Amino acid sequence: MARGWKEGTALILEERLHAALVPGPEQPYRVPENWCWTRVGEISRVVTGNTPSRKKPQYYGGDFPFFKPGDLDAGRHVYDAAEYLTEEGKAVSRTIPAQATMVCCIGSIGKCGFLEVAGATNQQINSIVPQIDPLYFYYYCNTEEFVDQLRTKASATTISIVNKSKIERCYTPIPPLSEQFRIADRIENLFGKLEAVRKTLQAVLDGCESRRAAILHKAFTGKLTAPWRNSRNMGMEQWQIVHLAEVCTVNPQRADVKNLSDTLEVSFIPMSALSETRGEITAPQTRLLKEVRTGFTNFSEGDILFAKITPCMENGKSAIVGELTNHIGYGSTEFFVLRCGAQLYNRYLYHIVRNRNFRDEAQTVMNGAVGQLRVPKKFLEQYQLHLPPIEEQQKIVQILDRLMEEELQVEANAKLVLAQIDLVKKSILSRAFRGELGTNDPAEASSVELLKQILSKTK
């Protein structure tokens, strides 16, 4: 374990070096021959954060940054703080120099940030001021190996905590100084390229909703099927404006099941069974009729289920009911059931109620207690549709189904690659601190000499 060297300690430098080096059997993994393993406390100063008294408002509201765990989300570039101290507040704080690595040691153990400016931290953060390359050390603190050490050493009562002495005992690999620079540069270069890809993919994801909205706008204004109409010498004169209640029944009469056996199996669809992303019923259940015949919403095959309660409605929980057990279905009382008449294709209405614009409009009229807001039935019944003939509705749906599936696939692929970027970053870090990035020069002097220099400057 790391030793604290008090004044008067008489051990010679070679003895200190021997104590600072991690023996082979204890080393977490093999590193190049000219590297060595030591402990964080041997090559750095660990500073525990503190919080100026909240009872003294004169400490707060100044220009000196006071960092908290949430600020570490900035990662490599931490310079903005959620709160700032005055000169008086700074005077009673522990100032952390720029280029220190801040590590969250309570709760979100292992979350790290690289300090770009001098600042102070609260008691949930320990800051490590290294005597080796600061960026090299910061990136090592982001490895799974280092974070695992912190978690292993954490003491937990109601919340996990890693104190200063436990951080000082964590192992760290030390390459020659020039290799530290090369590793940090290589990581920065590779991460920079990955971040460029991430930004592109995030832009794709951010645009998914607006692209879907644009497609639906074209569908419901006739632009999507303009070529189809032109090929048939048709205009939009057959489109008509109707209220939904004219072509659809909202909450139709329940099925007559009085004469059916209590032990008859029927389908049951809880709210959780509706996929917000795909607008499908993903996990239907089977229950006995006696369990659901009262106190639940009844529906039939081909009906549309539309969640009326917040936040399910805003999130897009709606779906077309498919095949049901014994052709009978029950579900949550928070569903509206929409049953289309002969003039309205159910998949056309499905795309309407799945439309973000429709849901935004519905949200403006919700009423009820906070947390229990619901869309009133009257909103649905009086909603105006720009309704094309049934044949054109079917053509619109054919095109929409294809385009929406393509958008969902684009979104899924973007999310998959984003997840892979995080895995690639972890792989890069793992390889970097094993000397596997192709930057190590075995001819360079051993980092043991560097460690000796650091120890010679400390007591």
C-alpha positions in Angstrom: 0.0 0.0 0.0 1.1 3.6 -0.5 3.2 5.0 2.3 2.8 8.5 3.8 6.3 9.9 4.3 6.5 12.1 7.4 9.4 14.4 8.2 12.2 12.5 9.7 11.6 9.3 7.7 15.1 7.8 7.2 14.4 5.2 4.5 16.8 5.7 1.5 15.4 6.3 -2.0 16.0 2.7 -3.1 13.9 1.4 -0.3 11.2 3.9 -1.1 11.3 2.8 -4.7 11.0 -0.9 -3.8 8.0 -0.1 -1.6 6.4 2.0 -4.4 6.6 -0.7 -7.1 3.8 -3.2 -7.3 5.1 -6.8 -7.1 4.6 -8.9 -10.2 2.0 -11.2 -8.6 -0.2 -8.2 -7.6 -0.1 -6.5 -10.9 -3.5 -6.5 -12.6 -2.1 -7.4 -16.0 1.2 -7.5 -18.0 2.6 -4.3 -19.4 5.7 -3.7 -21.6 9.1 -4.3 -20.1 10.0 -0.7 -19.8 6.8 0.2 -17.9 6.1 -0.3 -14.2 3.1 -0.6 -11.8 2.8 1.7 -8.8 0.1 3.2 -6.7 -1.8 6.5 -7.3 -0.6 7.9 -4.0 3.1 7.5 -5.1 2.8 9.7 -8.2 0.1 12.2 -7.3 -1.5 14.4 -4.6 -5.1 13.5 -3.8 -7.2 16.4 -2.6 -10.6 15.8 -0.9 -13.3 18.3 -1.7 -15.1 20.3 0.8 -18.3 22.5 0.8 -18.3 26.0 2.3 -21.0 26.5 4.8 -24.5 27.0 3.2 -25.4 29.1 6.2 -23.0 31.8 4.9 -24.6 33.2 1.7 -21.6 35.5 1.3 -19.6 32.4 0.2 -21.7 31.9 -3.0 -22.5 33.8 -6.1 -19.1 34.9 -7.2 -16.8 34.0 -10.1 -14.7 31.1 -8.7 -16.0 27.7 -10.0 -17.3 25.2 -7.5 -17.7 21.8 -9.1 -20.2 19.0 -8.2 -20.6 15.5 -9.5 -23.1 16.6 -12.2 -20.4 18.9 -13.7 -18.2 15.8 -14.4 -20.6 14.8 -17.2 -18.5 17.2 -19.3 -15.7 14.6 -19.1 -12.6 15.7 -21.0 -13.5 19.4 -20.8 -14.7 20.5 -17.4 -14.6 24.3 -17.1 -18.3 25.3 -16.5 -19.6 24.8 -12.9 -23.2 24.7 -11.8 -22.3 27.0 -8.9 -19.6 29.7 -8.2 -18.0 30.9 -5.1 -17.0 34.4 -4.0 -13.5 35.3 -2.9 -14.6 34.6 0.7 -15.9 31.2 -0.3 -12.7 30.4 -2.2 -10.7 31.2 0.9 -12.4 28.4 2.9 -12.2 25.9 0.0 -9.5 23.6 -1.2 -8.4 24.9 -4.6 -7.7 22.4 -7.3 -5.3 23.3 -10.0 -6.1 23.0 -13.7 -5.3 19.6 -15.3 -6.3 17.6 -12.2 -8.6 14.6 -12.6 -11.7 14.9 -10.6 -13.3 11.6 -9.5 -16.8 11.1 -8.1 -16.4 9.0 -4.9 -19.9 8.9 -3.6 -22.8 7.4 -5.4 -21.7 7.5 -9.1 -18.3 6.1 -8.2 -15.7 6.4 -10.9 -17.3 9.3 -13.0 -14.3 11.4 -14.0 -13.7 14.9 -15.3 -10.6 16.7 -16.5 -10.3 20.1 -14.9 -9.6 22.7 -17.6 -9.5 25.6 -15.1 -8.6 26.0 -11.4 -11.5 25.4 -9.1 -12.9 23.9 -6.0 -15.0 20.7 -5.5 -17.6 19.6 -3.0 -17.1 16.6 -0.6 -18.4 14.1 -3.1 -15.3 14.5 -5.3 -11.7 13.6 -4.8 -9.3 15.4 -7.1 -6.0 13.8 -8.2 -3.1 16.1 -9.1 -0.6 13.8 -10.9 3.1 14.2 -11.3 3.0 12.4 -14.6 1.3 13.5 -17.8 -2.2 14.8 -16.7 -4.0 13.6 -19.8 -2.5 10.2 -19.7 -3.6 9.9 -16.1 -7.1 11.2 -16.8 -7.7 8.6 -19.5 -6.4 5.9 -17.3 -9.0 6.9 -14.7 -11.7 6.3 -17.3 -10.7 2.6 -17.8 -12.8 -0.2 -16.5 -9.8 -1.4 -14.6 -9.4 1.7 -12.5 -13.2 2.1 -11.9 -13.4 -1.5 -10.9 -10.6 -0.9 -8.3 -12.6 2.1 -6.9 -15.8 0.0 -6.6 -14.0 -2.9 -5.0 -12.5 -0.5 -2.4 -15.8 1.3 -1.7 -17.2 1.1 1.7 -21.0 1.1 1.8 -23.6 1.9 4.4 -26.6 3.4 2.7 -24.3 4.8 -0.1 -21.0 3.7 -1.5 -18.0 5.8 -0.7 -14.3 5.8 -1.7 -12.1 7.9 0.5 -8.8 9.5 -0.2 -6.6 6.8 1.3 -8.4 4.1 -0.8 -7.8 6.1 -4.0 -4.1 6.4 -3.1 -3.9 2.6 -2.9 -5.2 2.1 -6.4 -2.8 0.6 -8.9 -1.7 2.5 -12.0 0.6 1.6 -14.9 3.4 4.0 -15.6 5.2 4.0 -19.0 8.1 6.3 -19.8 7.1 10.0 -20.0 7.4 10.3 -23.8 5.2 7.2 -24.2 2.6 8.8 -21.9 2.5 11.8 -24.3 2.1 9.5 -27.3 -0.6 7.4 -25.7 -2.6 10.5 -24.7 -2.2 12.0 -28.2 -3.3 8.7 -29.8 -6.4 8.5 -27.6 -7.3 12.1 -28.3 -7.0 11.5 -32.0 -9.0 8.3 -32.1 -11.7 9.7 -29.7 -11.9 12.8 -31.8 -12.8 10.8 -34.9 -15.3 8.7 -32.9 -16.9 11.9 -31.6 -17.3 13.2 -35.1 -19.2 10.1 -36.0 -21.2 10.3 -32.8 -22.3 13.9 -33.7 -23.4 12.8 -37.2 -25.4 9.9 -35.8 -26.9 12.1 -33.1 -28.0 14.6 -35.7 -29.7 11.7 -37.5 -31.5 10.7 -34.4 -32.5 14.3 -33.5 -34.0 14.6 -37.0 -36.0 11.4 -36.9 -39.1 13.0 -35.3 -39.1 16.0 -37.7 -38.6 13.7 -40.8 -41.5 11.6 -39.7 -43.6 14.7 -39.1 -42.8 15.9 -42.6 -43.7 12.6 -44.2 -47.0 12.5 -42.3 -47.8 16.1 -43.3 -47.4 15.2 -46.9 -49.6 12.1 -46.4 -52.5 14.0 -44.8 -52.3 16.9 -47.3 -52.4 14.7 -50.4 -48.8 15.4 -51.5 -47.6 11.9 -50.9 -50.1 10.4 -53.3 -50.1 13.2 -55.9 -48.3 11.0 -58.5 -50.8 8.2 -57.8 -53.7 10.5 -58.4 -52.2 12.1 -61.5 -51.7 8.6 -63.0 -55.5 8.2 -62.6 -56.4 11.7 -63.7 -57.8 12.3 -60.2 -57.7 15.5 -58.2 -58.4 16.2 -54.5 -62.1 17.0 -55.0 -63.0 13.7 -53.4 -61.2 14.6 -50.2 -63.6 15.8 -47.5 -63.4 17.3 -44.1 -65.2 15.3 -41.4 -65.3 15.0 -37.7 -63.9 11.7 -36.4 -67.2 10.8 -34.8 -68.8 10.8 -38.3 -66.6 8.0 -39.5 -65.5 6.3 -36.3 -67.0 5.2 -33.0 -65.1 6.2 -29.9 -65.5 3.6 -27.1 -68.1 1.4 -28.9 -70.5 -0.8 -27.1 -69.0 -3.6 -25.1 -69.3 -7.2 -26.4 -72.1 -9.3 -25.0 -70.3 -12.0 -23.0 -73.1 -12.7 -20.4 -73.6 -16.2 -21.7 -69.9 -17.1 -22.0 -68.2 -19.3 -19.5 -66.1 -17.7 -16.8 -63.3 -20.1 -17.6 -63.1 -19.0 -21.3 -59.6 -17.7 -22.1 -59.5 -14.2 -23.6 -56.7 -11.7 -24.6 -55.7 -9.0 -22.1 -53.5 -6.1 -23.1 -52.1 -3.9 -20.2 -50.7 -0.5 -21.0 -47.1 -1.9 -20.7 -47.8 -4.2 -23.7 -47.9 -1.2 -26.1 -44.6 -0.3 -27.7 -44.1 3.5 -27.8 -41.5 3.1 -30.5 -43.2 0.8 -33.0 -46.8 1.4 -32.2 -47.4 -2.4 -31.7 -48.8 -4.7 -29.1 -45.7 -6.5 -28.0 -46.6 -8.5 -24.9 -50.3 -9.6 -24.9 -51.5 -11.7 -22.0 -54.1 -14.5 -21.7 -56.6 -14.4 -18.8 -59.8 -16.1 -17.8 -63.0 -14.1 -18.7 -64.1 -14.1 -15.1 -61.0 -12.1 -14.2 -61.6 -9.3 -16.7 -65.3 -9.2 -17.7 -65.8 -6.2 -15.4 -63.5 -3.2 -14.6 -61.6 -3.3 -17.8 -61.9 -1.9 -21.4 -63.4 -4.2 -24.0 -62.3 -4.2 -27.6 -62.3 -6.3 -30.8 -59.9 -7.2 -33.6 -59.2 -4.3 -35.9 -59.9 -1.7 -33.2 -57.3 1.0 -32.4 -56.2 1.4 -28.8 -55.2 4.9 -27.9 -53.7 5.7 -24.5 -55.6 8.7 -23.0 -53.5 9.3 -19.8 -50.3 11.2 -19.4 -47.4 10.4 -20.1 -48.5 7.3 -22.1 -50.4 9.5 -24.6 -47.6 11.9 -25.2 -45.2 9.0 -25.6 -47.2 7.5 -28.4 -48.8 4.4 -26.9 -51.3 3.3 -29.5 -51.8 0.2 -31.7 -54.1 -1.7 -33.9 -55.6 -4.8 -32.2 -54.6 -8.0 -34.0 -55.9 -11.5 -33.5 -57.4 -12.1 -30.1 -57.8 -15.3 -28.1 -61.4 -16.5 -28.8 -61.7 -13.1 -30.6 -62.3 -11.3 -27.3 -60.0 -8.6 -25.8 -59.8 -6.6 -22.6 -57.2 -4.1 -21.4 -56.4 -1.1 -19.4 -59.2 1.4 -18.6 -56.8 4.1 -19.8 -57.4 3.2 -23.4 -59.8 4.8 -25.8 -61.1 2.3 -28.3 -61.5 3.6 -31.9 -63.6 1.5 -34.2 -63.6 2.7 -37.8 -66.6 2.8 -40.1 -66.8 1.9 -43.7 -65.3 5.2 -44.9 -62.2 5.1 -42.7 -59.3 2.6 -43.0 -58.1 1.7 -39.6 -54.4 1.9 -40.5 -55.0 5.4 -41.9 -56.5 6.5 -38.6 -53.7 4.7 -36.8 -51.1 6.9 -38.5 -53.1 10.0 -37.6 -53.2 9.3 -33.9 -49.5 8.3 -33.9 -48.6 11.6 -35.5 -46.7 13.9 -33.1 -48.9 16.9 -34.2 -52.0 15.0 -33.2 -50.6 14.1 -29.8 -49.4 17.7 -29.2 -52.9 19.0 -30.0 -54.4 16.4 -27.6 -52.0 17.4 -24.9 -53.3 21.0 -24.9 -56.8 19.9 -23.9 -56.0 17.3 -21.3 -57.7 17.7 -18.0 -57.7 16.1 -14.5 -55.4 16.0 -11.5 -51.6 16.5 -11.8 -50.1 13.3 -12.9 -53.5 11.9 -13.9 -54.2 14.2 -16.9 -56.4 12.6 -19.6 -57.5 13.4 -23.1 -61.3 14.0 -23.1 -63.5 11.9 -25.3 -64.9 15.0 -26.9 -61.5 15.9 -28.4 -61.4 12.7 -30.4 -65.0 12.9 -31.5 -64.7 16.5 -32.7 -61.3 16.1 -34.3 -61.3 17.1 -38.0 -60.0 14.7 -40.6 -59.0 15.6 -44.1 -60.4 12.3 -45.5 -59.6 10.9 -48.9 -61.5 8.1 -50.5 -60.9 4.7 -49.0 -58.8 3.5 -52.0 -56.5 6.5 -51.6 -56.3 5.9 -47.8 -55.0 2.4 -48.5 -52.4 3.8 -51.0 -51.3 6.4 -48.4 -50.9 3.7 -45.8 -49.0 1.5 -48.1 -46.5 4.3 -48.7 -46.4 5.4 -45.0 -45.8 1.9 -43.7 -42.8 1.6 -46.0 -41.4 5.0 -45.2 -42.0 4.7 -41.4 -40.3 1.3 -41.3 -37.3 2.8 -43.1 -37.2 5.6 -40.6 -37.4 3.1 -37.7 -34.5 1.1 -39.3 -32.4 4.2 -39.7 -33.1 5.1 -36.0 -32.3 1.6 -34.8 -29.0 1.5 -36.8 -27.9 4.9 -35.5 -28.6 3.8 -31.9 -26.7 0.5 -32.5 -23.6 2.3 -33.9 -23.7 4.8 -31.0 -23.7 2.0 -28.6 -20.8 0.4 -30.5 -18.8 3.7 -30.3 -18.9 3.4 -26.5 -17.6 -0.1 -26.7 -14.8 0.9 -29.2 -13.8 3.7 -26.7 -13.5 1.1 -23.9 -11.5 -1.1 -26.2 -9.1 1.7 -27.1 -8.6 2.6 -23.4 -8.0 -1.0 -22.5 -5.4 -1.5 -25.2 -3.8 1.9 -24.5 -2.8 1.1 -20.9 -1.5 -2.3 -21.9 0.9 -0.7 -24.5 -1.1 -2.1 -27.4 -1.7 1.0 -29.5 1.6 0.7 -31.4 3.2 3.7 -29.8 5.6 2.1 -27.3 9.3 2.3 -27.9 11.0 -0.6 -26.1 14.4 1.2 -26.4 13.3 4.0 -24.1 14.6 4.0 -20.6 12.4 2.2 -18.1 9.7 4.2 -16.3 11.3 3.0 -13.0 13.7 5.9 -13.5 10.8 8.3 -13.8 9.2 6.9 -10.6 12.5 7.3 -8.8 12.6 11.0 -9.9 9.1 11.6 -8.6 9.9 9.9 -5.3 13.1 11.9 -4.8 11.0 15.1 -4.9 8.7 14.0 -2.1 9.2 13.3 1.5 
